[in-house]
Amino acid sequence: MNYILFDGPAREALLPFTYTRPVADIRIGILTIREKWEKFLGYTTTTITEDYLSERYPMVEMQENVLINSSYLPNIEMAQIIKGLEENQALFHGEEVIAFYTTEAQEEVDLNSYQAIEYEGECIQVLNTWDIFSKNGIALQADFDLLTKGRKSQPIPSNNRVIAPENIFIEEGAVVECATLNASPGPIYLAKGSTVMEGSMIRGGFYLGEDSVTKMGTRIYGPTTIGPHCKVGGEITNTVIFGNSNKGHEGYLGNSVLGEWCNIGADTNSSNLKNDYSTVKLWSYETESFAKTQLQFCGLMMGDHSKCGINTMFNTGTVVGVSSNIFGCGYPRNFIPSFSWGGASGFTTYKAEKAFQTAKAMMERRGVCFTPEDEKILNHIFDQSAKWRKN
């Protein structure tokens, strides 16, 4: 069967992260949403997304296709129902479609003519940016159970201080020495090639991705996900970092999400709690206003390729777009559009050519090329986000 993941109505609410990727490629828990679906279905998938992303994330359409709403995280029951769908059947969760089986081109589908099947089981849906960290603990536990079933962890070196070792899984090639690992609040998973340096204190749930590093003395409070090829240090709480990003020094980051190719300067701090303890509002690209999160704790949302200088201070509930550069003293405003350059004293436009030079330099440090395709995507975002910038 040919399975296609589509962005669905949640795409706009998941900006700035979906500026540079389909909804399916958001990381939550250990795996991306796409990786979860492919493991449950036993098939590779392709994507229906925005036109400017389709060259990087192409869609393969065959005579028979099952289309799946990427905002839903799979489970065994849901995957079994979807694999059993027949032509012109659709699986719904309330008014929203989870998946449907079609032999028509996507433009011709009329779900009103389909046989509706109601999904009555429990499900997790990623509808807003803050869902990525607030639902990370549930997703991390589910991924841990999925990935460790039938596998044996590498032994935990005896020079570590360990609580609940049965909830710790270490892949071959991961290094952890002289650290404190407490997996009683949630599982700890260390991917191959990852390194937990001496003095790190980790309280699960926690995932450290392939070739990622926690530097000496790092303090991690779960549920936290650090994707592949990252370096982190200081204090981190309930945060998701997609991959290829650095927060390598002292400073606090909590209840936050960072995309790829981000860099957090030394001693940067992000507030995640308002002084009056009220719930946090967060900028919504969908409504072009500040949305109520209903959360008391909410920190920084930073899109791909954005950076901040040393001693940057982010206020509670700050949203930073793609390819922005923030620096200077004081608190910058809590919505920073893509391709912004500056700080609390004001912003100018971060010229695309300069932003591309920075992106190229950072990616080369990881042995990754900045391609014409990357430039094309970022140029589109530069144009699309111009209305948010004042100059």
N, C-alpha and C positions, 0 to 999 in steps of 0.2 A: 504494500500500500504506500501511496505517496502522501506524506504528512507535511502540511504547510502551516507555519506559525504566523499569525497576523497580529498587528499592533493593537487593534481595537480602540475603543473610545478613551482608554486610560493614557494614551500616548502624550497628549497635551499636558495632562496633570503630572507627568513624570519628567518634564523638562526641568533642568537643563541636561539631564542624563540621556534623554532620548534625542537630543540634537545630533549626537554622534553615533548612535547605535539603535537598533530596534529594541522594543520592549523585551524581546526574548533574550537579549544579551546582557541584561541587568543581572548582576551577581547578588544573591541573597542566600544566606546560609554558607555552604561550601561551594556549591555549583552555581553556574548561571541558570536562568530559567530554561534556556535551550538545552543545556546539558542534562538537566533533570528530565525533561520530556523525552530526550533521546534514549536515556537509560530505561525509563519506564516502557517506552514503546518498542525499543529494540531496533529502531530505524534512525537514519539521519534525517534532518529536516531542512527545509528552506524557508524563506521569509517573504511576506508581503509587508512592505514598509514604505516610507516616503521615497519619491522618485530620486531625489538627490543621493540617497543612501543605497539605491538598488544595484549600483555597479559593484559595490563591496559586498552587499548582502542580496544576491540574486534570488529570484523565485523560479522554481522549476514546477511547471504545471503539466500534468498528464491527463489521460482520459478520465481517470478516477482519482479523486483527491479528498482527503479529510483535512479541513481547515480548523485550526485550534487557536483560541483566544489566548495570547501570550501572558495576559495579566493573571491567569490562574496557574498556581503551582500544582503539579500533578501528585496524585497518590495512587495506590494500587487499584482501588475501586474505580476511580475516575478513568484511569488508563484502560482498564478492562472493558468498561462500557464503551469508550471511544473506539477501541479496537474491534468491538462487536457491532458498530454502527453499520447500517445498510443504506443503500442509495436513497437520498431524499429524507433521511432522518437527521434530526438535530438534537443535541443535548443542551438543555437550558438550566440555568441556576436563577430562579425567579424570572425576571424579564430579560436577563442577559444571556446571550448564547455562549456556551463553552466551546462547542465543536459541532461541525456538520459535515456530512458526506455528500459530495456533489459530483456530477458528471458534466456540469455546465461550467462555462467560463465564469470567473469570479464576478464580472460585471453584470451577469445575467441572473444571479442567485436571488430568489425571493423566498426568504425564510418563512413567510406566512403560509406558503404552500407545502412546507415540510411537516412530517410527522414529528411532533414535539415530545421529547422524553425529558422528564424533570429529574434533575440530580438532587437527591435529598440527603446526601452525606455531608460531612464536614469538609470545608475547603478553605484554602488561604488564597486571597487575591491581593495583588499589589496594585493599588489604585492611586496612591499618592507618594511623593518622594519620601515622606517620613515613614511610610510603611516599610521601607527598605531596612531601616534600623529597628523600628518598633516590633516588627514581626521576624527579625533575624534569629532570635532564639529558637522559635518553633521550627523555622526552616533549617537551622544548623543541626538541631537534634535529628530531624528527619533525614537529612543528607548523611549524617554520621552513621545512622542505623543502616541506610542503604549501602554506603560504601564499605563498611566494615564487615558486613554479613559474609560469613564463610572465610574471612581473611584473618591472618595472625599478625599482630603488631610486632615491630622490632622491640627488643628489650629496652627498658628504660635504664639508662646508666645509673649506677648506685650512688653517684655523687650528687644526685638531685634529691630535693625534698618533695615527696609526693603524697597527695591525698586522693583517694579513689582511683588507683591505677587502672582498674577495670574500665574506666571511662576515657582512657587515653590511648590514642592510636598514633604510632610513629612509623611513617613509611621508610623504606630502605633509602639510605643516603641522607636522611635528616639528622641534624646534630643538636643535642641539647645537653649542656653541661652546667653543673652548679647552679641550677635554677629551682624556683619553687613553683610546683604545678599542682593546683587544686581543682580537680575535676568533679568535685561533689555538687556544685551548682549547675554544671553542664559539661558536655564532653569537650575534650581537647584533641585536635587533629593536626599533626605536623606533616606536611607534604614533603615529597622527596626533594632533596637539595636545600631544604630550609634550615635555618640556624637560629637557635635560641641561645644568645650569649649569656655569659656568667652574670649572676645577680638578677636576671629577669624574674619578675614575679607575675605569674599568670593565673587568673581565676576564670574558669570556664563559664559558659561555653566559649570556645576559641578555635579559630582555624587560621593557620599560617600557611600561605600558598607556596607553590613551588619556587625555590630559589629566593624566598623572602627571608628577612633577617629582623629579629628583635635585638636591638643593641643593648650593651651592658646596662643593667639597672632599670630596664623598661618595666613599667607597671601597667598591666592589662586587666581590666574588669570586663567580664563578658555581659551579654553575648556580643563578641567582636569578631569580625571577619577581616583578615588581611589577605588580599588576593595575591597572585604570583608576582614575583620580581619587585618587591617593595622593601623599603627599609624604614623601620619605625623605632621611636624612642620616646622617652618622657612618660606621660600618663595618658592612657586612652581608655574610654568607657563606652560600651554599647555603640560601636562605630563599624561601618562597612567601608572598606577601601577596595575598589574594583580590581586594581592591579597597576603595576608600573609607576607607582607614586611613592613619594617619600614624605615622612614626618620623622626625621631622623634625630631630633634633638629634644631637649627639655621643652616643657609647655604642655597645656592640657587641651585635649580634644574629646568631646563627649556627645553622645546622641547625634551623631553626624554621619554624612555620606560624602566620600570623595570619589570622583571618577578616575580616569586614567591620566597618566603624565602630569599629575599635580605635584607641587612641591610646597611644603609648609616650612617657613623660615624658623630658625632657632628662637626659642622662648615665645613663640606665638601661642596665644590662648584664645579659646572660643568659649564664650558663655553659653551654658545650656539651661540656665534657670533664671527667671526674672526676679528682680529684687522684691517685688510684691507677691511672688509665688503664684501669679495668675497664669492661665494657659497661654501658650505661645501661638502667635499668628505668623504665617510664612507666606512669602510671595508666591502667587499662583500665576503662571503664564496663561493658563486656561481662562481665568476670569479677569486677568489684568488688575488684580487687587490682592490684598492680604487675606489669606484663607485661615479659618480657625482649624487648628490641628487637634484640639481637645487634649493636647499633651502638656504636661507641666514642664517636661524636659525635652528640649529640642535645640540643637546646636547649629552646625554649619553644613550647608549643602553646596558643594563646589563641583562645577562641571569640568570636563576634560581640559587639559593643557593650561589650567589656571595656576598661578603661583602667588605666594606672598612673601614679603621680606621679613627680616628678624624683628621680633617684638611686636608683630602685628596683633591687634586686638579686634576680635569679631564679637559683635553683640549677639544676644540671644536670637535665634531664628534668622540667621543671615543666609541669603541665597546669592551665590556667585555663578555667573554664566561660564561660557567656554572662553578660553584664551584671554583671561584677564590677569593683570599684574597689579597687586595691591601692596602698598608700602607706606611708611610714615607713622607718626604718633597719632593717638586718638582713635576713636571708633569710626570707621567708615559706615556709610548708610547700610541698611540691612537688605537692600536689593542692589546688586552690582551687575549691570548688564554685561553680556559677552563683549570681548574686545575693549574693556575699559582699562585705563592706565592711571593710577593715582591712589588716593586714600581719603582720610577725613577732611583734608583741605580742598578736595575737589578732584574730579576726574576729567581726563581727555580721552580721545579715541586712541586705542592701541593699534597703530598702523599694522595692517595685515602682513606686510612684508617683514616687519620686525618680529611679529608674533611667530611667523613661519620659521625665521632664523633660530629663535629660541626653541621651538618645537623640534627642529632638526637636530640641534645640538644635544638636547636631552635624550632624544630617541637614539642617537648614535652612541651614547654612553651605554645603552642596553643592547647595542648591536642591531638596532632596528632602523630601517630606512624610512625617511619621510618622503612619501611617494606623491606623484602628481594627483593620485586619487585622494590622498589626505588633503592636499592643497585645495582641490575642487570642493570637498565637503566643507572645509573651514571657510572658504570664500563664500559659499552659500549661507553659512551661519552668520558670517560678517554682514552680509546684505540683509538677511532676515531679521537680525537683531538691531539694525540701525535705528529703528524707531524708539528704542529704549535709551539710546545715547543722546546726549544733548548737543554733541558736536562731532 
